[in-house]
Amino acid sequence: MSPGSLSRVETRRDLRDFLALTDRLYAGDERFVPPLHATVRGWRRRGVPLYVLRRGGRVVARTTLHTDAALDARLGRATRLFGLTEFAEEAAEELFDGIAAAGGGRPLFGPVSLLPNQAGGVITSGFAERGFIDSAWNPPYYPAAYEAHGFTRRFESDTWICPVPDKPVFAFDDIRLRAEELRVHRGDRRRVKEQLPILREMLNASFASLGYYTPISAEQLAEQTDGLAYLLDEALLLYLTKAGRPIAFVLCLPDISAFVARIRGNLHPLNQLRLLATRSRFRREAVLIVKGTVPDEQGRGYMRLLSRELHDGLRRGGYHTLRSTYVERTNPGSAAQYTADGRPAAARLHLLRQGPRVRELRALEPDFWRAPSAHNTQPWTLTYDGDEVAVGWDPARALPVSDPTGRDLRLSLGAFVECCLIVCADAGLDVAFRPDPGPLRVGFLHAAERRYETPFTTADVRARGANRGEYHGGRLPEEVAGAMEGMRRLPCRDLADLLHAADLHQFGDRRVTRELRAWLRLTRRHRRYFLDGLSDRALALTRVEALGLRASLALYPALRRLGLPRVLAGASRGLLDYDGDVLVLVGDVTEEVGLGRALMRNWLTLSGLGYTTHPLSQVIDCEPTREVLAGRLGVSDPETLLHVARVGRPKSPSPPSARCRS
């Protein structure tokens, strides 16, 4: 079955069309070096899916779409790979939509042929230089087309074009040769099959620490080096042993790119004979395919010795130019050979990764919005911009009177971020959060290398909720209380007097009460009853209680002097008169977003154990009660008290609070 508008290569004609696309795209342009047809046919025989995009019967784009279990294990996630990807500029959108459809929710990574440690990438500079074997070349419109469709740059690398120096530039103390039992070995066409396993062992050890590298099997190496003996210049395959142990290697090949481009990648038997007959013509430029040093011998100058010997072999062979396949920028040791004389890179190359697309994230927003917020204002905003999503807030949904410092706002933003990450992880999306405070912003959600690690799921997010009704008596088990991040606890009754005093303060303040009233939804006739705010159901009020509260608040200016605040505060007088727990979040006020994330994890943990919470942060909104509470907890700085809630097992369930996204 083909994804989107892509059709899978099924017939010989399909395969011919797949291979012929670049003949048309790059007609007359020798900068592009096509893959060998035999290699592509071999991949298809092995089951690698090839796809083409047709318009009016004509192929305008192509790609592979494949997976690799070893790379998935290395990256810790399932990834859809793509490669051999070529397209006409006007076909980019349809191609990438098809590739995304094929991803099935997996992150996309490429272009690679077939793996990152084999070949691939997109060049983002150096378009004037021609490509070469085992390297990439593409037109200037490729990077912009990828990025316009949500791909981001990964594994930044460089390729190099260096003149072969006419005298040695790499020094090595030859006294070390005898002292360390060092011996330089050269390639041997007759013994290539014996030497390749030695190189493979060093290759896998040398690159094992790179994030994208998967060990090359004997079968893969045999496939990649098929025909090597016919092309090999024995002076350009070197490896070093120390006391008989292979520790470093370098492999260069004569650059036959011009020949491959001229025959359009079709190295059929007749062209093979032509290459063998004319191979001496290709002893002017060489390509450094790969080099490395085993980890425990790195940093001791052994690659300088091999580089010296390589340059000597290049000079004696009449070569004037050395090209390198891509070298990742996190691997400066490998680039040292090219940067020694200050030479700039010939081209910059990136592998590309497409994380969650906008429509995938937007589809998850109803679950993101299940995060808690003071008065259920849901202040969060998501601003989609390319491959990042800014997490911010709407000032119209803040509480400037009752939350003048923005403490509750930042805690709720942290809880929102945690919800986003949990929900994305459960949906199979690799998303991370980068704190980056700015105007009306706390940071960015962005594509990540791996999925957010969390024990929670979207179902847990949906199941969590506050409950302002009655709780069964009973303290939290020690192991549960001890697992709460950043929380202190004390018995409910120890907070009863402070809660009453804080409620008196809250209802006695006209501005605070007016702000609270603006977020109350005490009748279903309220136009925002099912969207946000505190409903009668969320407050566990009966119809009569809700009606009474509405009436009293409507008459607040007149009734305030007659003792209405005391009446309203009295409603909670017995709320904490039972054997239960109150949890208090204590932490650095500069880390409130991060602490909001921790708070969300605590609430989800409690919810999973059958507990629920009831926020009582009015106790720390009132300065006198906050100071008394700090003293009871033994906290020296009252400002570090950030959230208060009672916790327990409710006697009856509470309906889910309303949400703007549903």
GIDA-V216531 format. One record per pair of residues at least 6 apart in sequence whose C-alpha atoms are under 7 Angstrom apart, sorted by the first residue. I is the first residue (numbers start at 0). J is the second residue. If there is no record, write none. Layout:
((I | J) (I | J))
This chain:
((1 | 7) (2 | 97) (2 | 100) (2 | 101) (3 | 97) (3 | 100) (4 | 52) (4 | 97) (5 | 50) (5 | 51) (5 | 52) (5 | 97) (6 | 50) (6 | 51) (6 | 52) (7 | 48) (7 | 49) (7 | 50) (7 | 51) (8 | 14) (8 | 49) (8 | 50) (8 | 51) (16 | 58) (17 | 51) (17 | 61) (20 | 58) (22 | 263) (24 | 87) (25 | 31) (29 | 129) (29 | 260) (30 | 128) (30 | 129) (30 | 130) (30 | 136) (31 | 129) (31 | 130) (31 | 136) (31 | 260) (32 | 130) (32 | 131) (32 | 132) (32 | 256) (32 | 259) (32 | 260) (33 | 260) (33 | 263) (33 | 264) (34 | 264) (35 | 264) (35 | 265) (35 | 266) (36 | 264) (36 | 265) (47 | 65) (48 | 63) (48 | 64) (48 | 65) (49 | 62) (49 | 63) (49 | 64) (50 | 61) (50 | 62) (50 | 63) (51 | 58) (51 | 60) (51 | 61) (51 | 62) (52 | 58) (52 | 59) (52 | 60) (52 | 61) (52 | 94) (53 | 59) (59 | 86) (59 | 87) (59 | 90) (60 | 85) (60 | 86) (60 | 87) (60 | 90) (60 | 94) (61 | 84) (61 | 85) (61 | 86) (62 | 81) (62 | 82) (62 | 83) (62 | 84) (62 | 85) (63 | 81) (63 | 82) (63 | 83) (63 | 84) (64 | 79) (64 | 80) (64 | 81) (65 | 79) (65 | 80) (65 | 81) (66 | 78) (66 | 79) (66 | 80) (69 | 213) (70 | 213) (71 | 77) (71 | 78) (73 | 213) (74 | 449) (75 | 449) (76 | 449) (77 | 105) (78 | 105) (78 | 106) (78 | 107) (78 | 108) (79 | 102) (79 | 105) (79 | 106) (79 | 107) (79 | 108) (80 | 107) (80 | 108) (80 | 109) (81 | 108) (81 | 109) (81 | 110) (81 | 111) (82 | 109) (82 | 110) (82 | 111) (82 | 112) (82 | 113) (83 | 110) (83 | 112) (84 | 110) (91 | 144) (95 | 148) (104 | 427) (104 | 428) (105 | 427) (106 | 353) (106 | 354) (107 | 352) (107 | 353) (107 | 354) (108 | 351) (108 | 352) (108 | 353) (109 | 120) (109 | 350) (109 | 351) (109 | 352) (110 | 119) (110 | 120) (110 | 350) (110 | 351) (111 | 118) (111 | 119) (111 | 120) (112 | 118) (112 | 119) (115 | 211) (115 | 212) (116 | 212) (118 | 133) (118 | 134) (119 | 134) (119 | 135) (120 | 135) (120 | 348) (120 | 349) (120 | 350) (121 | 135) (121 | 137) (121 | 142) (121 | 348) (121 | 349) (121 | 350) (122 | 135) (122 | 136) (122 | 137) (122 | 346) (122 | 347) (122 | 348) (122 | 349) (123 | 142) (123 | 347) (123 | 348) (124 | 346) (124 | 347) (125 | 345) (125 | 346) (125 | 347) (126 | 138) (126 | 139) (129 | 136) (130 | 136) (131 | 256) (132 | 256) (133 | 324) (134 | 324) (134 | 325) (149 | 353) (149 | 356) (149 | 385) (149 | 386) (150 | 351) (150 | 352) (150 | 353) (151 | 351) (151 | 352) (151 | 353) (151 | 386) (152 | 349) (152 | 350) (152 | 351) (152 | 352) (153 | 349) (153 | 350) (153 | 351) (153 | 352) (154 | 327) (154 | 349) (154 | 350) (155 | 327) (155 | 328) (155 | 348) (155 | 349) (156 | 325) (156 | 326) (156 | 327) (156 | 328) (156 | 347) (156 | 348) (156 | 349) (157 | 325) (157 | 326) (157 | 327) (157 | 344) (157 | 346) (157 | 347) (157 | 348) (158 | 323) (158 | 324) (158 | 325) (158 | 326) (158 | 344) (158 | 345) (158 | 346) (158 | 347) (159 | 322) (159 | 323) (159 | 337) (159 | 344) (159 | 345) (159 | 346) (160 | 320) (160 | 321) (160 | 322) (160 | 323) (160 | 345) (161 | 320) (161 | 321) (161 | 322) (161 | 337) (162 | 319) (162 | 320) (162 | 321) (163 | 310) (163 | 314) (163 | 318) (163 | 319) (163 | 320) (163 | 321) (165 | 314) (167 | 307) (169 | 303) (169 | 306) (169 | 307) (170 | 303) (171 | 303) (171 | 304) (176 | 182) (179 | 241) (180 | 241) (180 | 242) (181 | 239) (181 | 240) (181 | 241) (181 | 242) (182 | 239) (182 | 240) (182 | 241) (183 | 237) (183 | 238) (183 | 239) (183 | 240) (184 | 237) (184 | 238) (184 | 239) (185 | 233) (185 | 234) (185 | 236) (185 | 237) (185 | 238) (186 | 233) (186 | 234) (186 | 236) (186 | 237) (187 | 233) (188 | 228) (188 | 231) (188 | 233) (191 | 228) (198 | 248) (201 | 246) (201 | 247) (201 | 292) (201 | 293) (202 | 291) (203 | 214) (203 | 215) (204 | 293) (204 | 294) (205 | 291) (205 | 292) (205 | 293) (205 | 294) (206 | 212) (231 | 252) (232 | 252) (234 | 312) (235 | 250) (235 | 251) (235 | 252) (235 | 309) (235 | 312) (236 | 249) (236 | 250) (236 | 251) (237 | 248) (237 | 249) (237 | 250) (237 | 305) (238 | 247) (238 | 248) (238 | 249) (239 | 245) (239 | 246) (239 | 247) (239 | 248) (240 | 246) (246 | 292) (246 | 293) (246 | 296) (247 | 291) (247 | 292) (247 | 293) (247 | 302) (248 | 290) (248 | 291) (248 | 292) (249 | 289) (249 | 290) (249 | 291) (250 | 287) (250 | 288) (250 | 289) (250 | 290) (251 | 285) (251 | 286) (251 | 287) (251 | 288) (252 | 285) (252 | 286) (252 | 287) (253 | 281) (253 | 282) (253 | 284) (253 | 285) (253 | 286) (254 | 281) (254 | 284) (254 | 285) (254 | 286) (255 | 281) (282 | 317) (282 | 318) (283 | 317) (283 | 318) (283 | 319) (283 | 320) (284 | 318) (284 | 319) (284 | 320) (284 | 321) (285 | 320) (285 | 321) (285 | 322) (286 | 321) (286 | 322) (286 | 323) (287 | 321) (287 | 322) (287 | 323) (287 | 324) (288 | 323) (288 | 324) (326 | 333) (326 | 334) (354 | 429) (354 | 446) (355 | 428) (355 | 446) (357 | 383) (364 | 660) (365 | 660) (365 | 661) (366 | 422) (366 | 461) (367 | 415) (367 | 418) (367 | 419) (367 | 422) (368 | 658) (368 | 660) (369 | 460) (369 | 461) (370 | 414) (370 | 415) (370 | 418) (371 | 411) (371 | 414) (372 | 411) (373 | 407) (374 | 518) (374 | 532) (374 | 533) (375 | 531) (375 | 532) (375 | 533) (376 | 396) (376 | 531) (376 | 532) (377 | 396) (378 | 392) (378 | 393) (378 | 396) (378 | 397) (379 | 391) (379 | 392) (379 | 393) (379 | 412) (380 | 390) (380 | 391) (380 | 392) (380 | 393) (381 | 388) (381 | 389) (381 | 390) (381 | 391) (382 | 388) (382 | 389) (382 | 390) (383 | 389) (386 | 445) (387 | 443) (387 | 444) (387 | 445) (388 | 443) (388 | 444) (388 | 445) (389 | 440) (389 | 442) (389 | 443) (389 | 444) (390 | 440) (390 | 441) (390 | 442) (390 | 443) (391 | 439) (391 | 440) (391 | 441) (392 | 439) (392 | 440) (397 | 408) (400 | 510) (400 | 511) (401 | 511) (406 | 591) (409 | 591) (409 | 592) (410 | 591) (410 | 592) (410 | 594) (410 | 595) (411 | 595) (412 | 592) (412 | 595) (413 | 592) (413 | 593) (413 | 594) (413 | 595) (413 | 596) (414 | 595) (414 | 596) (414 | 598) (414 | 599) (416 | 596) (417 | 596) (417 | 599) (418 | 460) (420 | 430) (420 | 431) (420 | 451) (421 | 453) (421 | 455) (421 | 456) (421 | 457) (422 | 456) (422 | 457) (423 | 430) (424 | 450) (424 | 451) (425 | 456) (425 | 457) (428 | 450) (429 | 446) (429 | 447) (429 | 448) (429 | 449) (429 | 450) (429 | 451) (430 | 444) (430 | 445) (430 | 446) (430 | 447) (430 | 450) (430 | 451) (431 | 444) (431 | 445) (431 | 446) (431 | 447) (431 | 451) (432 | 443) (432 | 444) (432 | 445) (433 | 442) (433 | 443) (433 | 444) (434 | 441) (434 | 442) (434 | 443) (435 | 441) (435 | 442) (435 | 443) (436 | 442) (459 | 603) (460 | 603) (463 | 603) (463 | 606) (464 | 611) (464 | 655) (465 | 611) (465 | 612) (465 | 613) (466 | 611) (466 | 612) (466 | 613) (466 | 653) (467 | 538) (467 | 539) (467 | 613) (468 | 539) (468 | 649) (469 | 649) (469 | 650) (470 | 647) (470 | 648) (470 | 649) (470 | 650) (471 | 647) (471 | 648) (471 | 649) (471 | 650) (472 | 577) (472 | 578) (472 | 579) (473 | 578) (473 | 579) (474 | 578) (474 | 579) (474 | 580) (475 | 580) (483 | 601) (484 | 597) (484 | 601) (485 | 584) (485 | 585) (485 | 586) (486 | 582) (486 | 583) (486 | 584) (486 | 585) (487 | 582) (487 | 583) (487 | 584) (488 | 580) (488 | 581) (488 | 582) (488 | 583) (489 | 580) (489 | 581) (489 | 582) (490 | 578) (490 | 579) (490 | 580) (490 | 581) (491 | 575) (491 | 576) (491 | 577) (491 | 578) (491 | 579) (491 | 580) (491 | 581) (492 | 575) (492 | 576) (492 | 577) (495 | 575) (495 | 576) (497 | 618) (497 | 624) (498 | 618) (499 | 568) (499 | 571) (499 | 572) (501 | 617) (501 | 618) (501 | 621) (501 | 624) (502 | 568) (502 | 617) (503 | 564) (503 | 565) (503 | 568) (504 | 621) (505 | 511) (505 | 512) (506 | 512) (506 | 564) (507 | 564) (518 | 532) (518 | 533) (519 | 532) (519 | 533) (519 | 534) (520 | 528) (520 | 532) (520 | 533) (520 | 534) (520 | 535) (521 | 534) (521 | 535) (521 | 545) (521 | 549) (522 | 535) (528 | 534) (529 | 657) (529 | 658) (530 | 657) (530 | 658) (530 | 659) (531 | 657) (531 | 658) (531 | 659) (535 | 545) (536 | 654) (537 | 653) (537 | 654) (537 | 656) (579 | 647) (580 | 645) (580 | 646) (581 | 644) (581 | 645) (581 | 646) (582 | 643) (582 | 644) (582 | 645) (583 | 640) (583 | 642) (583 | 643) (583 | 644) (584 | 640) (584 | 641) (584 | 642) (584 | 643) (585 | 639) (585 | 640) (585 | 641) (586 | 639) (586 | 640) (586 | 641) (587 | 639) (588 | 639) (605 | 611) (609 | 648) (610 | 646) (610 | 647) (610 | 648) (611 | 646) (611 | 647) (611 | 648) (611 | 649) (612 | 644) (612 | 645) (612 | 646) (612 | 647) (613 | 644) (613 | 645) (613 | 646) (614 | 643) (614 | 644) (614 | 645) (615 | 643) (615 | 644) (616 | 642) (616 | 643) (616 | 644) (618 | 624) (618 | 625) (619 | 625) (619 | 640) (625 | 637) (626 | 637) (629 | 635) (629 | 637))
